[in-house]
Amino acid sequence: MATSGSFKIAVVQACPEFLDLNASVEKACGLIREVGRQGARLAVFPEAFLPGYPVWVWFIPAGHTHPLREVYAELHANSISIPGEETVRLGEAAAEFGVTVAIGVNEKNSEGSGSSLYNTLLYIGPDGSVLGRHRKLIPTGGERLVWAQGDGSDLEVYSLPFGKLGGLICWENYMPLARYALSAWGEQIHAAPTWDRGEP
């Protein structure tokens, strides 16, 4: 249930240190602390912030397997597991100022082979704990060369002192049933991280 009164949300518009996980986590932690010092209760980062969006999916044709293998291997090597060392570091920064964080990450399927990647929205609570994650349901177009499909079982709304938080990634926001599910669960604040900079 939301508390009365206003609160600050920080919409972080920044670039990661592309395909450098350690430097990108360090940058994210610095930004979390910066918005925390300014009184933000919630910080929302872009899609795939850690360690960057695989922009090559829109430029390298699917049949060009050699360069695709190279960049996929680099992305995989710089992706995270949930939970993991990177979630601990993000959690420490969040807990320092009591900031809730919604951040886009490239996530390894650690519960399985570890070779598939997901476009994931990771939620860190104000105490630094991992609240949960949401894996993008259907990667868009060329993204399917990099990311596996989520199954929807992780759609959730989180009750926080300032309200009920949920979210969808980029084009998922055009999926009426996904939006409806979050709304039916009482979502009050909707995070919609995206990499796209188009008008829609």
N, C-alpha and C positions, 0 to 999 in steps of 0.2 A: 504494500500500500504506500502511495506517495505521501511524502510530508508536505505540509503547506509551505508556501513561499517559493521564491525563485532560486535557481541554481545555474551554474555555468557549465556549458558543454564546449569542449575544444574540438573543432574539426581540423585535424592535422592535415595540411596540404604540403607535403614534403616528399622528396625523393629519397629512396634508400641508397645505400652504397651498393650498387648493382652487382648481384651475384657474389657478395662478400657478406656472409651471414654474421660473422662476429662484429664487423664494423656497422652493419645495419642494426643489429640488436643494441649496440652501444649508442647509436644515433637515436633509436626509439626510446631507450631509457632516458637519455638526455632530454628528449622532447616531453616525455611523461613528467619528468621532474620540473621542467620549465612551465608546463601548463598547470601543474600542481601548485607551484609557487604563486601562480596567478589566480588560484582559487577554483580551478575547474574540478568538477566532481566526476566528469566523464570525458574521456578522450577517444575519438574515433579516427582510426588511421585508414589509409587507402587499401584497396584490394591488393593482395599479394605483396604487401610491403616488405615482408621478410622472404627471401632476399631480393625481391623485385619481380615484376610482371614479365613473363616470357614473350616479349613483344615480337620475337622472331616468328611466332606462329602465323603472323599475318603477312610475312614477307618471304620466308623460305618455303618453296613448294614441297608438298608432302613426299614426293618421290626422291628428293635430295637427301638420302638417308645419312650420308656421312656427316655433313655439318649438323644435321638434326641430332645425331647421336652425341656429338661433341658437346653441344650446348645443353642437351638434356642431362648428360652426365654431370656437367658443372652445376646445373640447377639442383639436381638431386643431391650432390655432395654438400650443397649449401642450404638444404631444406631442414625443417625441424621435426622432432618427434614431440608428441603431446601425451603426457608431461615429459619434460626434458630440461637440460641445462638452460636453454634459452627461456623457457617459461618461468624458471626460477628467477633468472635475472630480471625479466620483465615484471614479475611479481614483487620483487624487492623494490623496484622503482615505484610501482603503483602503491605499495603499502607505505612508503615513506611519506606520501602526502594524502593517502586515502583516496586515490583516483581509481575509478573503474575504467578499464581499457577494453576497447573492441578493435582488434587489429587483424588485418589480412595477412595470412602466411601461406607458404608452400609447405604442406605437411606430408611426411612419409607415412605410409600405412604400417606403423610399427606393430600393430596387432597381427599382421600377416607377414608377407614376404619382405616388406620394407622397400620394395622396388617401385610401387605405384605412388604417385603424388596426387594430392588433393588441393584444390583451391579452397582454403578454410578460413572462416571467420572465428578467431579465437577470442574468448571473453576471459578477462582477468578481473577478479573482484577487488574492492578497496582494501581488503586485508592481504592482498597478494596471492590469493589462491586461484587456481584455474576453476572458473565457474562452469565452463563447457566450451564446446566448439560446434560449428556448423560447416559441413562440407557442401560446397556448391553442387546443386542437384544435377544440372546439365550444363557442362562447360559449353561455351558458345563457339560454334564453327571450328576454326583452327585450334582453339584451346584444347580440343579433344585429342590432339596429338601429344599433349603433355599431361593433362589432368584426367583422372578417373572420375566417374560419376558418383555423387553422394546418393544415399538411399532415403533421405528424409527423416530417418529415425532420430536425428539430432536437432530437429527443429524444436526450439524451446524459448520460453520467456523467463527472464530472471528477475526476481523481486529484490529490489535494492532500496536503500533508504529514500532515494529521490524519485522512485517510480519503477514501473515494470519495463524492462529492456529486452528487445529482440532485434532481429535483423536478417537481411537477405543480401546477397552479393550481386552487384551489377544487374545483369538482365534478369535475374531471378525476381526482381521487383515487378516484372511484367507477368508473373505467374499468379493468377488470381487465387488459386487454392492455397498456395504457400502463404500469401498475404492474409488470406482469410483465417488460416490456422493460427497465426500469431495474434491476429485481432481477437479471435474467439477465446484465446487464452488470456486476454486482458492487456495486451501490449499497449503501453502508453508512449514509449520512446522507441523510434525505429531507426536503427543504424543501417545505412545503405552504401557501404564502401564500394567504390568502383575505380577502375583504371581509366575508363573511357572519359574523354573530355568533350564529347559531342553534345549538341543542344538537348537531346532527350534526357 
